[in-house]
Amino acid sequence: MNDDELRVELVKVTTELYRAGLVTATGGNISVRSAEQPDAAWITPSQIFKGDLKPEQMILIDMEGKKISGEDKPSVESVYHAGIMKYRPEINAVVHTHAPLSTIFGMCDLEMLPINTEAIFCMNMPVIPFYLGGTKELAQAVIEQVGQTKASGAFLKNHGLMTVGKSLRQAADNSYMVEHVGNILLTIKTC
């Protein structure tokens, strides 16, 4: 896949996550490692409606999260997206959603119980304390707890969910999986 195709896929997955209610109109961000520049990644722009993005709106960032090219500003979370890819060369995509159930799950300090196969995948995900989005503190915590470990993602307390994958499809599917498991566990709590 070349970079033009990756940008198309990035838009497709972002739109899909928006329609599924996992990213909001302007909340959440998704990135994928560049095929043509291994020390760069494409990321969604900051504060632009996620339900109608175009491939040409994607922003190219370096492995420090700084903009290389693109019209708009990169997501405020670009530093940790890039940091994860920098420290974990096997990771090619990062998905940060504002998934409602995963957000609740992380806020309530619930334990991820091995209730099914998907839950086992989610058990290694830390809960990162609350830091404002886009801050150095949040980026540092995510890089330390996901970028420098083998975690498949993290719950961002009061903020949402972040998952990683070898591909954009895998990272997005991981978000769906965590939201599904969170739904089951929260439902069990009401029994």
C-alpha positions as CSV (number, residue, x, y, z in Angstrom):
1,M,0.0,0.0,0.0
2,N,1.4,3.4,-0.9
3,D,0.8,6.7,1.1
4,D,-2.1,7.8,-1.1
5,E,-3.9,4.5,-0.4
6,L,-3.1,4.7,3.3
7,R,-4.6,8.2,3.5
8,V,-7.8,6.8,1.8
9,E,-7.9,4.0,4.4
10,L,-7.3,6.4,7.2
11,V,-10.3,8.4,6.1
12,K,-12.4,5.3,5.7
13,V,-11.6,3.9,9.2
14,T,-12.1,7.3,10.8
15,T,-15.5,7.7,9.1
16,E,-16.4,4.2,10.2
17,L,-15.5,4.8,13.8
18,Y,-17.5,8.1,13.7
19,R,-20.6,6.3,12.4
20,A,-20.1,3.6,15.1
21,G,-20.1,6.4,17.8
22,L,-16.5,5.7,18.9
23,V,-15.1,9.0,17.8
24,T,-17.1,12.2,18.1
25,A,-17.5,15.1,15.7
26,T,-14.1,16.5,16.6
27,G,-12.9,14.1,19.3
28,G,-10.6,11.2,18.8
29,N,-7.6,10.8,16.4
30,I,-6.2,8.0,14.2
31,S,-2.8,7.5,12.7
32,V,-1.0,5.1,10.4
33,R,2.7,4.8,9.7
34,S,3.8,6.1,6.3
35,A,4.6,3.4,3.7
36,E,7.0,5.8,1.9
37,Q,8.7,7.4,4.8
38,P,9.2,4.9,7.7
39,D,10.1,7.7,10.1
40,A,6.7,9.5,9.5
41,A,3.0,8.8,10.0
42,W,-0.3,10.1,8.7
43,I,-2.7,11.5,11.3
44,T,-6.1,13.0,11.3
45,P,-6.3,16.8,11.6
46,S,-7.2,18.6,14.8
47,Q,-10.7,19.9,15.4
48,I,-12.1,19.0,12.0
49,F,-15.4,17.0,11.7
50,K,-14.5,13.4,11.7
51,G,-17.5,12.2,9.7
52,D,-16.5,13.8,6.4
53,L,-12.8,13.9,6.1
54,K,-10.9,13.8,2.8
55,P,-7.6,12.0,2.1
56,E,-5.9,15.4,1.3
57,Q,-6.7,16.6,4.8
58,M,-4.5,14.1,6.5
59,I,-1.3,15.4,8.1
60,L,2.1,13.9,7.8
61,I,4.1,14.0,11.1
62,D,7.6,12.9,12.1
63,M,8.4,10.5,14.9
64,E,8.4,13.4,17.4
65,G,4.8,14.3,16.4
66,K,5.8,17.5,14.5
67,K,4.0,18.4,11.2
68,I,5.9,17.6,8.0
69,S,3.2,18.5,5.6
70,G,-0.5,19.2,5.3
71,E,-2.9,22.2,5.3
72,D,-4.3,21.9,8.9
73,K,-2.9,21.3,12.3
74,P,-2.2,17.7,13.3
75,S,-4.1,16.2,16.2
76,V,-3.0,17.5,19.5
77,E,-2.2,13.9,20.4
78,S,0.3,13.5,17.6
79,V,3.2,13.3,20.1
80,Y,2.1,10.0,21.6
81,H,0.9,8.5,18.3
82,A,4.4,9.1,16.9
83,G,6.1,8.1,20.2
84,I,4.4,4.7,20.2
85,M,5.5,4.0,16.6
86,K,9.0,5.3,17.4
87,Y,9.5,2.9,20.3
88,R,7.5,0.0,18.8
89,P,8.5,-0.6,15.2
90,E,6.0,-3.4,14.9
91,I,3.1,-1.0,15.5
92,N,1.9,0.8,12.4
93,A,-1.3,2.3,13.6
94,V,-2.8,4.0,16.7
95,V,-6.5,4.7,17.3
96,H,-7.7,7.0,20.0
97,T,-11.5,7.0,20.5
98,H,-13.9,8.6,22.9
99,A,-15.8,5.3,23.0
100,P,-18.5,5.8,25.6
101,L,-18.4,2.4,27.4
102,S,-14.6,2.2,27.4
103,T,-14.5,5.7,28.8
104,I,-16.9,4.7,31.6
105,F,-14.9,1.5,32.2
106,G,-11.6,3.5,32.6
107,M,-13.2,6.1,34.9
108,C,-14.6,3.5,37.2
109,D,-11.4,1.6,37.7
110,L,-13.1,-1.7,36.8
111,E,-11.0,-4.8,36.4
112,M,-10.9,-6.4,33.0
113,L,-12.0,-9.9,33.8
114,P,-11.3,-12.9,31.5
115,I,-15.0,-13.5,30.6
116,N,-14.3,-14.3,27.0
117,T,-11.5,-14.5,24.4
118,E,-11.7,-10.9,23.6
119,A,-11.4,-9.9,27.3
120,I,-8.1,-11.8,27.6
121,F,-6.7,-9.5,24.9
122,C,-7.8,-6.5,26.8
123,M,-6.3,-7.5,30.2
124,N,-2.9,-6.0,29.6
125,M,-4.3,-2.5,29.1
126,P,-3.3,0.0,31.8
127,V,-5.5,2.8,33.0
128,I,-3.6,6.1,32.5
129,P,-4.4,8.8,35.0
130,F,-6.2,11.9,33.8
131,Y,-4.2,14.5,32.0
132,L,-5.5,17.1,29.6
133,G,-5.5,16.0,26.0
134,G,-2.5,17.2,24.1
135,T,-0.3,17.8,27.1
136,K,3.3,16.6,27.6
137,E,2.2,14.7,30.7
138,L,-0.4,12.7,28.7
139,A,2.0,11.9,25.9
140,Q,4.7,10.9,28.4
141,A,2.4,8.6,30.3
142,V,1.1,6.9,27.1
143,I,4.6,6.4,25.7
144,E,5.8,4.9,29.0
145,Q,2.8,2.6,29.5
146,V,2.1,1.6,25.9
147,G,5.1,2.7,23.7
148,Q,7.7,1.2,26.0
149,T,5.7,-2.0,26.8
150,K,3.8,-4.7,24.9
151,A,0.4,-3.3,25.9
152,S,-2.3,-3.4,23.2
153,G,-3.6,-0.1,24.3
154,A,-4.7,1.9,27.3
155,F,-7.8,3.4,29.0
156,L,-7.3,7.1,29.3
157,K,-9.1,8.1,32.5
158,N,-11.9,10.6,31.8
159,H,-10.8,10.7,28.2
160,G,-11.3,7.5,26.2
161,L,-9.5,4.6,24.8
162,M,-6.3,4.2,22.8
163,T,-5.4,1.0,20.9
164,V,-2.6,0.0,18.7
165,G,-2.1,-2.5,15.9
166,K,0.2,-3.8,13.2
167,S,-2.3,-2.3,10.7
168,L,-4.9,0.3,10.8
169,R,-7.6,-2.3,10.5
170,Q,-6.2,-4.2,13.5
171,A,-6.0,-1.1,15.7
172,A,-9.6,-0.1,14.8
173,D,-10.8,-3.7,15.4
174,N,-9.1,-3.6,18.8
175,S,-11.1,-0.6,19.7
176,Y,-14.3,-2.3,18.7
177,M,-13.3,-5.3,20.8
178,V,-12.6,-3.3,23.9
179,E,-15.9,-1.5,23.6
180,H,-17.7,-4.8,23.2
181,V,-16.0,-6.4,26.3
182,G,-16.6,-3.2,28.3
183,N,-20.3,-3.4,27.4
184,I,-20.5,-7.0,28.6
185,L,-18.7,-6.2,31.9
186,L,-20.7,-3.1,32.6
187,T,-23.9,-5.1,31.9
188,I,-22.8,-7.8,34.3
189,K,-22.3,-5.2,37.0
190,T,-26.0,-4.3,36.8
191,C,-27.1,-7.9,37.3
